[in-house]
Amino acid sequence: MIKLNLSKIGNVISRATGRTGLKIKKFSPEILIVTGVLGIATSTILACRATLKVEKVLDESSEKLAKIHYANENVNKSKYSVTDYRKDLTIAYGQTGFELYKLYAPSVTVSILSITSILCSYKILHKRNIALMAAYKGIEEAFVGYRKRVVAELGADKDRDFRYGMHSEKVTITETGEDGVEKKVKTTVKVLDKDGNATSLYARFFDECSSQWSKTPEYNLMTLKCQQSYANDLLNTRGHVFLNEVYEMLGLEHSQAGAVVGWVKGNGDSFIDFGIYDTDSEACRAFVNGLERSILLDFNVDGVMYDKI
């Protein structure tokens, strides 16, 4: 006979239940918002169905009120006093109100629950956004602190090397002297590591995909310089600029990160730089010199905006 291991079965059930509960918690905002929308639609349908029955309730109420008014006007006051008349009116109005309440109570209840569901969804998402911003801010502060320590200990050049994954390498090149004689000399150049990346996640190509791009290299350089100047004017006058706003100036698509990061006056560099004049980049030099029509822009964002505003 096969012996059942109740402990293992219990663990499997527990893990499955826990995983299901975690998934429900993860998708709870979506579940709540869908429930709320469906609930509002349902409450509308219930209200329409209730409205179809209102006429009958009002007709019955009118008949009762007509009898009460008739009795007040025609029955002897000794048998049907003013007090009785007012009492019957109160009862009639109360019964009509109760009947109307019964008709619309389901619709109102579903509406309240639906609105509560939507508000709960917003509350959960709001808390998650705050937690994500706090986590991002912590990472950002740790990274900035690390870079400051590297600069203080080893200098800005080493900080740039560590950040972008670059190292110095000696190469031999051929140069022509003043006497016209070629000779080989050794020089040191910056080279990307195999896993290095000289751009940030905010970098974007300014090329054919942009509505502001032109086939004329000089026009592209002028456009970028003007837009960079305008972005800095906006920063100085308004005090803040979102990265997505800069993307829009350049005819580029928005990004999720661009909706929360950008520049705030008094934080970071306090100016906006597109990275056009990166002297370490051969591609940037070629673009500025009119040899290339496109360029990879890397923006010096200050970080998440909302905790800086």
N, C-alpha and C positions, 0 to 999 in steps of 0.2 A: 504493500500500500504506500502511496505517496503521502508523506507527511507535509502538511501545510505549515509554512513558517509565518505565523501570524505577525511577528515583529516586522519582517520584511514587507509583508503586504500592507501593514499599517504605515510604514515609511513611504512606500510608493504612493499610497492614497494621500498621505500628508503632503508629499512633494507636489503631486498633481493639483491638489486643492490650493496649495500656496502659490503655485505658478499661475493657476487660473485667477486667483485673487489679485496677483501682481499685474496680470494683463488687463483685468478690469480696471484696476487703479490707474494704469498707464493710459488707457483709452477713455477714462471717465469723462473728460471734457467733451470729447466727441459724442459719447453716449448721451450725456446730459443735454447737449445742444440739439441733437437729433430728436430726443424725447420731447424737449421743449417745443420745437417747431411742429412736430406731429401733434402735440397736445393742443397747441393754439389752433391748428387746423380742425382738430376734433371738437374743440369748444365752439368754434364757429358753426360747425354742422349742428351741434346740439342746440345752439342758440336759434338757428333757423328753424329747427324742428319744434322748439318750444314756442316760437312766434306763431306758428300755424295753429296752436291750441289756445293762444291768448284770447282770440275773439270769442270763443265759447265761454271762457271764464268771465270775460267782461259782460257778455250777454246775461249770464246767470246773476252777476252782481247787479246789473241794471234792473233786473226783475225784482230782486230783493229790495233794492233801494226804492223802487216805485211803490211796492206794497207798503213799505214803512212810511213813505211820504203820504200815501193815500190814507193810511190809518191815522196819521197825525192830523190830517185835515178833516176827516169825516167821523172818526170814532169819538165818543164822549170822553172828555178829559178825566172824568172820574174812573173810567175803565182803562184809558190809555193816556197816561200822564206824559208831560214833557220829559220827565226823567226816564220813563220807559222808551220814549222816542230816541233820546240821545244814546241810551244804552244799546238799543237795537242798531243804530247807525254805527256805533263803535264796533259792535260785533260783526256787522256786515263788512265794514271796511277792513277789519282785521282778517276775516275769512278770505276776502279777495286778495289781500296782501300775501297771506300764507299760501294761497293757491298759485299766485304768480311766483313766489319764492320757490315752491316745489318745481315749477316749470323750468326756471332759470338756474336753480341751485347746481345741477350737474355741470352746466356750461361755465358758471362762475368758478366752481371748484377746480375744474380742469384747467381753466385759464390761470388761476392763482398758482397751481402746481407747475404749470408749464413755465410761467415767468420765474418762479423760484428755481426751476431746473436750469434755465438759461443763466440766471444770476450766479448760481453755484458753479456753473461751467466757467464763467468769467473769473470768479474768485479763485478757482483752482489754477487757471492759466496765469492769472496775475501773480499768484504766489510762486509759481514755477519760473516766471520771467524774472522776478526779484531774486530768486535763488540762483538762476543762471547768471544774471548780471553780477551778483556777489562773487560767484565762483570765478567768472572771467576777470573781475576786478582784482581778485586775490592773485590770480596767475599773472596778470599784467603788472601789478605792483612788485611781485617777486622777480619777474623778468627785468623790469626797470632797475630794481635794486641790484640785481646781479650785474647788469651792464655797467652801472656806475662803479661798482667795485672793480670790474675788469679795467675800466678806463683809468681809475685811480691807481691801479697796480701796474698795468701793462701799457696803457695809452690807448688813444682812440683808434689807431690803426689796427691793433690787435683785436679790439672790440668788434670792428667791422669784419675782420677775418673770421672770428668765431661766429658772428651772427649769420653771415652768408655762406659759411663753409668754404673759405678760401685759404690758400697757403702760398708762400713765396717759393718760386722755383727759378733756378738759374738756367738760362738758355744762351746759346751761341748764335749771334747774328752777324751778318756781313755789312760793314759800313764802308763808305767811300770817303777817304780823307781829302783834305784840301789840295793835296798833290795829285789827286785822281787815282790813287792806289787803293785798291780794295783790301780790307783786312778784317779778320774775324775777331770779334770782341764778345766778352761774356757780360750779360746784363741780368738783372733780377726782375721778374714779372709776377703778377698775381694770377694764380690759376685756381679755378673751382675744384673742390674735392669731388670725388665720384658721387657722393651723396649730398653735395652742396647745392644751394639754391640762392641765387643772388637777388631774388625778388620776394616780396611779401605776398600774402594771399589777397591783398587789395590791388595788386598790379593789373593793368589792362593794356592791351594793344590798341594803339590809335592807328587804325588802318582802314581798309575798305569797308569794314563793318560799321564804321562811324558815319553818321550823316554829315559831320563837319569835315570829313577827310577830303583831300583834293589830290589830284595827280601831280600837282606842282609842289615840290618839297619846300620851297620858300614860303608858300602860302600856308602850309601846315605848321611850320615853325611860328609864323606870325599869329596864326589862330591859337596855338597853345599858349604863347606868351600873353596874348590879350585875355584869354580865358583865365589864366593863372592870376593875372593882375586884377581882373574883375572878382575872382573868388576871394582874393586878399582884401579887396575893398569891402566886399560883403562881410567878411570876417571882422574887419575893423569897425564897421558901422553897426552891424547887428549883434556881433559878439559870438556867433557860432555858425558853423556850416556843416551840413551832413555830407558824407562821402557820396551818397546817391545824388545830391544836388550837383556835385562836381561831375559825376558821370553824365548827368543830364546835360550840363553845359557842353560836354564833349560829344554828345550824341551817342553815348554808350548805354547799354542795358543796366538797369538797377540790379543790385544784389541784396541778399538777406543781411549780410554784414554791413552793407552800406546804409541800411536803415537805422543802425544804432551807433555806428562809429563815425568820427569826423574830427573837427577842430573846434576848440573853445578858447576864446581870447584869454590870455593869462595862464594857459596850461601848455606844457610841452614847448614847442618852438615858437608858438604864437604867430606863425605864418604858414601859408600853404605852399608846398613845393611839389611840382609834378615830377621831379627827377629828370628834367630835360638836360640839364648841364651836369651830368654825372661824368666827371673826368676819368673815372676808372673804367668806364664802359666804352668800348670801341664802337658799338652800334650807336650810342648817343652822340659820339663825336662825328660819325658819318652823317647822322641826321642833321645836326646843327650846321655842318659844312655843306649841306645840300646834296649829299651823295645818296641818301636814302629818303624815301617818301613816308615810311612808317617808323614807329618807335614804340617801345615797351615802356609805359609810364608806371612809376612806382611812387605812391603818395605817402607823405610823412604824417599820417593821421595821429592824433593824440590818443586815441583809444575810444572806449565806450563813452557816449556823450552824457547820458542822463545823470550820472553821479557827479558830473563836472559843471552842469548848468546851474 
